[in-house]
Amino acid sequence: MQITDLLRGDPLDHTIYGERYLNDSKGRFEDYSEVDPKYDPQGSLPIIQLPYTLLSPERCIVLQDEPSPELKGWVRIGHKYRFFWHPDVTREEFEICGMVDCQPASSTRTLLTEDPFRTYIKTDLDKKHFRFIRRLKRSSVEHSVAICSELRSLCNDLTTPSRYSFLPESLGVIVIGGKHEGSGTLYREAKPFPHVPEKRIMMPYHSLYAPDPNAPGDLPLLAQLVLLHGSNDKIGYFVSEIVGPILEAWTLLVSKKGLLPELHGQNSLLELDTSLRSKCVVHRDFQGTYSDSRIRAELGLKLFSKHIVGTEAGTTVQSQYSHVFDGMIGRYLLSRLTKAFCASFHEDYVKVADAIKVYHRRIPEWKVADFPPTTYRFGNTAKEQAGNEVTLSDSGTPPEFR
């Protein structure tokens, strides 16, 4: 893909293309997923038809955090609510009331609707995909909508400009009664909050470093951005404009809300303006967001009942801080970005990683995080993982980016 291609057509079409195809997934889909390979985002199906039923108010719980009028009007039909499920699972008790054309996002179980109304639909897939079983039950929908509310409050309260925004998970529908009691559908809006009036383009961070299978001769988008805007100081541009928004968002959410955002290449997008300049990071997918009760108590904030650091078997507060930052952000995103940058411009990896560390430590709030001296990783492989419980083990290696 050429970076200038992003200026033509519907920006969301470029986003979903990056989701599906600019992704350096390792191995064959069927080697790490119980989902039918035909639903592989990088597969041959251009469109997936997503079935839905209509649930009466007596058959569902509807959770909301200021959803847009357009989303509310689309989900509610008359006095009933659309409830979707992934076509690779069965929901025999529900009458199929319609089908909606969608494309799968990089997570597989979340899909983006096509025209005329576009929204992301997160489904209760309930199958093992990569490491975890991708359930979406009531507690997860409640947690995601609650995190959305916290993020909205944070952005509304900021008094200085920020390079942080998010895609609101502002509406959820949960089944009451029957065989699929507690199963959920979560709606994620396609426009970031806070809203900006001008046109913007969002590309998943993994699409910046991954090659384009349909244009193998093109440089990665990351390299094209650096050449376009950072030719006078390539490392400085890379660190401040590509990596910087991730580090700033991490420290902002930890220090102001006691939240540990998993800003890896799938859960974060880089937003560009029509001059293809970096504007902010767009954060999405809040189901696995952990909170630090110590920080939230000090800030006078309500404590969460789910995903609290240090409370789950096989983890500690420090190991989970390391897992989220050193693992989800560092190993799965910053390291890959840095390797792609260094390969494109023949720079030394350690030199660039050290520049990222310096940038991180210049953010005053970076010390709020309760980091251990070494890094922690999953104690087993994705194939060995049984269920969704994890054990985090000390790798004994020092951190690269903090």
C-alpha positions as CSV (number, residue, x, y, z in Angstrom):
1,M,0.0,0.0,0.0
2,Q,1.1,3.5,-0.8
3,I,0.6,6.0,2.1
4,T,-1.1,8.4,-0.3
5,D,-3.8,5.8,-1.1
6,L,-5.2,6.6,2.4
7,L,-6.3,10.0,1.1
8,R,-8.8,8.5,-1.4
9,G,-12.1,6.9,-0.7
10,D,-13.8,6.0,2.6
11,P,-11.3,6.1,5.5
12,L,-12.9,3.1,7.2
13,D,-12.3,1.0,4.0
14,H,-8.6,1.6,4.6
15,T,-8.9,0.9,8.3
16,I,-10.5,-2.5,7.6
17,Y,-8.1,-3.3,4.9
18,G,-5.2,-2.7,7.3
19,E,-7.1,-4.8,9.9
20,R,-7.4,-7.8,7.6
21,Y,-4.4,-7.8,5.4
22,L,-1.5,-5.7,6.9
23,N,-1.0,-8.1,9.7
24,D,2.1,-10.3,10.3
25,S,0.2,-13.2,11.8
26,K,2.4,-16.1,12.6
27,G,1.5,-19.5,11.2
28,R,-1.7,-20.8,9.7
29,F,-5.0,-19.7,11.1
30,E,-6.1,-23.2,11.7
31,D,-2.9,-24.0,13.8
32,Y,-3.9,-21.6,16.5
33,S,-7.7,-21.2,16.3
34,E,-10.8,-23.4,16.8
35,V,-12.7,-21.0,14.5
36,D,-13.5,-22.3,11.0
37,P,-10.6,-21.1,8.7
38,K,-13.1,-19.6,6.3
39,Y,-13.6,-16.8,8.8
40,D,-9.9,-16.0,8.9
41,P,-9.7,-12.2,8.4
42,Q,-7.0,-12.7,5.9
43,G,-9.0,-15.4,4.1
44,S,-10.9,-15.3,0.8
45,L,-14.3,-14.3,2.1
46,P,-14.8,-10.6,1.2
47,I,-18.0,-10.4,3.3
48,I,-19.4,-12.3,6.2
49,Q,-23.1,-12.3,6.8
50,L,-23.8,-11.8,10.5
51,P,-27.1,-13.1,11.8
52,Y,-29.2,-11.3,14.4
53,T,-32.5,-11.8,16.3
54,L,-34.7,-9.2,17.9
55,L,-35.0,-9.4,21.6
56,S,-37.8,-7.8,23.6
57,P,-37.0,-5.8,26.7
58,E,-38.1,-8.8,28.8
59,R,-35.4,-11.0,27.1
60,C,-32.4,-8.7,27.4
61,I,-30.4,-6.2,29.5
62,V,-29.3,-3.1,27.6
63,L,-26.2,-1.3,29.0
64,Q,-25.3,2.1,27.6
65,D,-22.8,4.9,28.0
66,E,-23.9,7.8,25.9
67,P,-24.2,5.9,22.6
68,S,-24.6,8.1,19.5
69,P,-28.2,8.6,18.3
70,E,-27.3,6.8,15.1
71,L,-26.1,3.7,17.0
72,K,-29.1,3.7,19.3
73,G,-31.5,4.0,16.3
74,W,-29.8,1.2,14.5
75,V,-29.7,-1.3,17.4
76,R,-33.2,-0.7,18.5
77,I,-35.9,-1.6,16.0
78,G,-39.4,-0.7,17.3
79,H,-39.4,-1.9,20.9
80,K,-36.8,-4.6,20.4
81,Y,-33.0,-4.8,20.2
82,R,-30.7,-6.5,17.7
83,F,-28.7,-9.3,19.2
84,F,-25.9,-10.7,17.0
85,W,-23.8,-13.9,17.1
86,H,-20.9,-15.1,15.1
87,P,-21.9,-17.5,12.3
88,D,-19.3,-20.1,13.5
89,V,-21.5,-20.7,16.6
90,T,-25.1,-21.8,16.9
91,R,-28.0,-20.1,18.6
92,E,-30.9,-22.5,17.8
93,E,-33.3,-20.9,20.2
94,F,-33.3,-17.6,18.3
95,E,-35.2,-16.8,15.2
96,I,-33.0,-15.2,12.6
97,C,-34.6,-11.9,11.9
98,G,-32.0,-10.6,9.4
99,M,-28.4,-10.7,8.2
100,V,-25.9,-7.8,8.1
101,D,-22.9,-7.7,5.7
102,C,-19.7,-7.3,7.7
103,Q,-15.9,-7.7,7.4
104,P,-14.0,-9.3,10.2
105,A,-11.6,-7.2,12.2
106,S,-8.2,-8.5,13.1
107,S,-9.5,-10.1,16.3
108,T,-11.8,-12.4,14.2
109,R,-14.8,-12.2,16.6
110,T,-15.3,-8.5,16.1
111,L,-16.7,-7.4,12.8
112,L,-17.3,-4.1,11.0
113,T,-20.6,-3.5,9.3
114,E,-20.7,-2.4,5.7
115,D,-22.9,0.5,4.4
116,P,-25.2,2.2,5.1
117,F,-24.5,2.3,8.9
118,R,-21.0,1.3,10.1
119,T,-20.3,0.0,13.6
120,Y,-18.1,-2.7,15.1
121,I,-20.0,-5.7,16.5
122,K,-18.2,-7.8,19.1
123,T,-19.7,-11.3,19.5
124,D,-19.7,-14.1,22.0
125,L,-17.6,-16.5,19.9
126,D,-17.0,-18.9,22.8
127,K,-14.1,-20.8,21.0
128,K,-10.4,-20.8,21.7
129,H,-8.7,-18.4,19.4
130,F,-4.9,-18.1,19.7
131,R,-4.5,-18.2,23.5
132,F,-7.9,-17.6,25.0
133,I,-11.5,-18.7,24.7
134,R,-13.3,-15.6,23.3
135,R,-16.4,-15.5,25.4
136,L,-18.5,-12.3,25.8
137,K,-20.7,-12.7,28.8
138,R,-22.6,-10.3,31.0
139,S,-19.7,-9.4,33.3
140,S,-17.4,-8.6,30.3
141,V,-20.0,-6.4,28.7
142,E,-20.6,-4.6,32.0
143,H,-16.9,-4.1,32.4
144,S,-16.3,-2.8,28.9
145,V,-19.2,-0.3,29.2
146,A,-17.9,0.8,32.6
147,I,-14.4,1.3,31.2
148,C,-15.9,3.3,28.3
149,S,-17.5,5.6,30.9
150,E,-14.2,6.1,32.7
151,L,-12.4,7.0,29.5
152,R,-15.1,9.4,28.4
153,S,-14.9,11.1,31.9
154,L,-11.1,11.3,31.5
155,C,-11.3,13.0,28.1
156,N,-14.0,15.4,29.2
157,D,-11.9,16.4,32.3
158,L,-8.6,17.0,30.5
159,T,-7.5,20.7,30.6
160,T,-4.5,20.3,28.3
161,P,-4.3,18.9,24.8
162,S,-3.8,15.1,24.6
163,R,-2.9,12.7,21.9
164,Y,-5.4,10.1,23.2
165,S,-8.8,9.1,22.0
166,F,-10.9,5.9,22.0
167,L,-13.6,4.1,20.2
168,P,-16.6,4.0,22.6
169,E,-18.0,0.6,23.5
170,S,-21.1,2.5,24.3
171,L,-23.9,-0.1,24.0
172,G,-24.3,-3.7,25.0
173,V,-27.1,-6.2,24.8
174,I,-27.2,-9.3,27.1
175,V,-29.6,-12.2,26.9
176,I,-31.9,-12.9,29.8
177,G,-33.1,-16.5,30.2
178,G,-33.0,-19.5,27.9
179,K,-30.1,-21.7,26.8
180,H,-27.9,-18.7,26.1
181,E,-28.5,-16.8,29.3
182,G,-25.8,-14.1,29.8
183,S,-24.5,-14.2,26.2
184,G,-23.6,-10.7,25.0
185,T,-23.2,-8.5,22.0
186,L,-21.1,-5.3,22.3
187,Y,-21.3,-2.4,19.9
188,R,-18.2,-0.3,19.4
189,E,-18.6,3.0,17.6
190,A,-16.5,3.6,14.5
191,K,-15.9,7.3,15.3
192,P,-13.4,8.2,18.0
193,F,-14.1,10.2,21.1
194,P,-13.4,13.1,21.5
195,H,-14.9,14.0,18.2
196,V,-13.1,16.2,15.7
197,P,-14.8,17.9,12.8
198,E,-12.1,17.3,10.2
199,K,-11.5,14.1,8.2
200,R,-9.1,11.6,9.9
201,I,-7.7,8.2,8.9
202,M,-7.2,5.4,11.4
203,M,-4.8,2.6,10.8
204,P,-4.1,-0.2,13.2
205,Y,-0.6,-0.1,14.6
206,H,0.1,-3.6,13.3
207,S,-0.6,-2.3,9.8
208,L,2.3,0.2,10.1
209,Y,5.0,-2.5,10.2
210,A,3.5,-5.4,8.4
211,P,4.0,-6.0,4.7
212,D,1.1,-5.7,2.2
213,P,0.6,-9.1,0.6
214,N,-1.1,-7.4,-2.3
215,A,1.8,-4.9,-2.9
216,P,4.9,-6.8,-1.7
217,G,7.2,-4.2,-3.3
218,D,5.9,-1.3,-1.2
219,L,7.7,-0.1,1.9
220,P,5.8,-0.5,5.2
221,L,3.5,2.4,6.0
222,L,5.8,3.2,9.0
223,A,8.8,3.7,6.7
224,Q,6.7,5.8,4.3
225,L,5.5,8.1,7.1
226,V,9.1,8.6,8.4
227,L,10.3,9.4,4.8
228,L,7.4,11.8,4.4
229,H,7.7,13.8,7.6
230,G,10.9,12.8,9.5
231,S,13.7,12.7,6.9
232,N,15.8,15.3,8.9
233,D,15.6,13.2,12.1
234,K,14.3,9.8,11.5
235,I,14.8,8.4,15.0
236,G,13.3,11.5,16.6
237,Y,10.3,11.4,14.4
238,F,9.8,7.7,14.9
239,V,10.0,8.0,18.7
240,S,7.9,11.1,19.2
241,E,5.3,10.8,16.5
242,I,4.8,7.0,16.2
243,V,5.7,5.6,19.5
244,G,5.2,8.7,21.6
245,P,1.3,8.6,21.6
246,I,1.4,5.1,22.9
247,L,3.6,5.9,25.8
248,E,1.7,9.1,26.6
249,A,-1.6,7.2,26.5
250,W,-0.3,4.5,28.9
251,T,1.0,7.0,31.5
252,L,-2.2,9.1,31.2
253,L,-4.6,6.2,31.9
254,V,-2.4,4.7,34.7
255,S,-1.9,8.1,36.5
256,K,-5.4,9.6,36.0
257,K,-7.6,6.5,36.2
258,G,-5.5,3.6,37.5
259,L,-6.2,1.7,34.3
260,L,-3.7,-0.4,32.4
261,P,-4.6,-0.3,28.7
262,E,-3.5,-3.1,26.5
263,L,-2.2,-0.9,23.7
264,H,-0.7,-3.5,21.5
265,G,-0.9,-3.5,17.7
266,Q,-4.5,-4.7,17.5
267,N,-6.0,-2.6,20.3
268,S,-4.4,0.7,19.2
269,L,-4.7,2.7,15.9
270,L,-2.7,5.6,14.7
271,E,-4.9,8.5,13.6
272,L,-3.6,10.7,10.7
273,D,-4.9,13.9,9.3
274,T,-5.3,14.7,5.6
275,S,-1.6,15.8,5.5
276,L,-0.8,12.3,6.8
277,R,0.5,13.7,10.0
278,S,0.3,11.7,13.2
279,K,-2.4,13.2,15.5
280,C,-3.2,10.7,18.2
281,V,-3.5,7.1,19.3
282,V,-7.0,5.6,19.1
283,H,-7.6,3.0,21.9
284,R,-10.2,0.2,21.6
285,D,-11.2,-3.1,23.1
286,F,-11.7,-2.7,26.9
287,Q,-12.8,-6.2,27.9
288,G,-9.3,-7.2,29.3
289,T,-8.5,-3.8,30.8
290,Y,-7.1,-4.1,34.3
291,S,-7.3,-1.6,37.1
292,D,-5.0,-0.7,40.0
293,S,-7.1,-0.4,43.2
294,R,-4.4,1.4,45.0
295,I,-4.2,4.2,42.5
296,R,-8.0,4.4,42.2
297,A,-8.5,4.6,45.9
298,E,-5.9,7.4,46.2
299,L,-7.8,9.3,43.4
300,G,-11.1,8.8,45.2
301,L,-12.5,6.6,42.3
302,K,-14.8,3.7,42.5
303,L,-13.1,0.3,42.6
304,F,-13.8,-2.3,39.9
305,S,-14.9,-5.8,40.8
306,K,-13.4,-7.4,37.7
307,H,-9.8,-7.5,36.3
308,I,-8.0,-6.0,39.3
309,V,-4.2,-6.2,39.2
310,G,-2.7,-8.7,41.6
311,T,-5.9,-10.4,42.6
312,E,-5.9,-13.4,40.2
313,A,-4.1,-16.7,40.8
314,G,-0.7,-16.8,39.2
315,T,-0.2,-13.1,39.2
316,T,1.0,-10.2,41.3
317,V,0.6,-6.4,40.9
318,Q,4.0,-6.0,39.5
319,S,3.9,-9.1,37.2
320,Q,0.6,-7.7,35.7
321,Y,2.1,-4.3,35.2
322,S,5.0,-5.9,33.4
323,H,2.7,-8.2,31.4
324,V,0.7,-5.3,30.1
325,F,3.5,-2.9,29.4
326,D,6.6,-5.1,28.7
327,G,4.5,-7.8,27.0
328,M,1.4,-6.5,25.3
329,I,2.8,-3.1,24.5
330,G,6.6,-3.7,24.5
331,R,7.1,-7.1,23.0
332,Y,4.0,-7.2,20.8
333,L,4.1,-3.7,19.5
334,L,7.1,-1.5,20.3
335,S,9.6,-4.2,19.5
336,R,8.0,-4.9,16.2
337,L,7.8,-1.3,15.3
338,T,11.4,-0.8,16.2
339,K,12.6,-3.8,14.2
340,A,10.7,-2.6,11.1
341,F,12.1,0.9,11.6
342,C,15.7,-0.3,12.0
343,A,15.3,-2.7,9.0
344,S,14.1,0.2,6.8
345,F,16.7,2.7,7.8
346,H,19.7,0.5,8.9
347,E,19.6,1.8,12.4
348,D,20.9,0.0,15.5
349,Y,18.0,-1.6,17.5
350,V,19.5,-0.9,21.0
351,K,20.1,2.7,20.1
352,V,16.4,3.2,19.0
353,A,15.1,1.2,22.0
354,D,17.1,3.4,24.4
355,A,15.7,6.5,22.7
356,I,12.2,5.2,23.4
357,K,13.1,4.5,27.0
358,V,14.4,8.1,27.4
359,Y,11.2,9.5,25.9
360,H,9.1,7.3,28.3
361,R,11.0,8.5,31.4
362,R,10.6,12.2,30.4
363,I,6.9,11.8,30.9
364,P,6.5,12.9,34.5
365,E,3.8,10.3,35.4
366,W,5.8,7.3,34.2
367,K,6.8,6.5,37.8
368,V,3.2,6.0,38.9
369,A,3.3,2.5,37.4
370,D,4.3,-0.3,39.8
371,F,6.9,-1.9,37.6
372,P,9.2,-4.8,38.7
373,P,12.9,-4.7,37.9
374,T,12.6,-7.5,35.4
375,T,10.0,-8.5,32.8
376,Y,7.3,-11.1,33.1
377,R,5.7,-13.4,30.5
378,F,3.1,-16.0,30.1
379,G,4.2,-19.2,31.9
380,N,3.1,-21.4,29.0
381,T,2.6,-21.3,25.3
382,A,-0.6,-20.4,23.5
383,K,-1.1,-24.1,22.5
384,E,-0.6,-25.2,26.1
385,Q,-3.1,-22.6,27.5
386,A,-6.2,-24.3,28.9
387,G,-9.0,-22.0,29.8
388,N,-8.5,-18.3,30.4
389,E,-6.5,-18.5,33.7
390,V,-2.8,-17.5,33.3
391,T,0.4,-17.7,35.2
392,L,3.0,-15.0,34.7
393,S,6.6,-16.0,35.2
394,D,9.7,-13.8,35.7
395,S,11.8,-14.0,32.6
396,G,14.8,-12.5,34.4
397,T,15.5,-10.1,31.5
398,P,15.6,-6.3,32.0
399,P,13.0,-4.1,30.3
400,E,13.7,-2.5,26.9
401,F,11.3,0.4,26.9
402,R,11.0,1.7,30.5
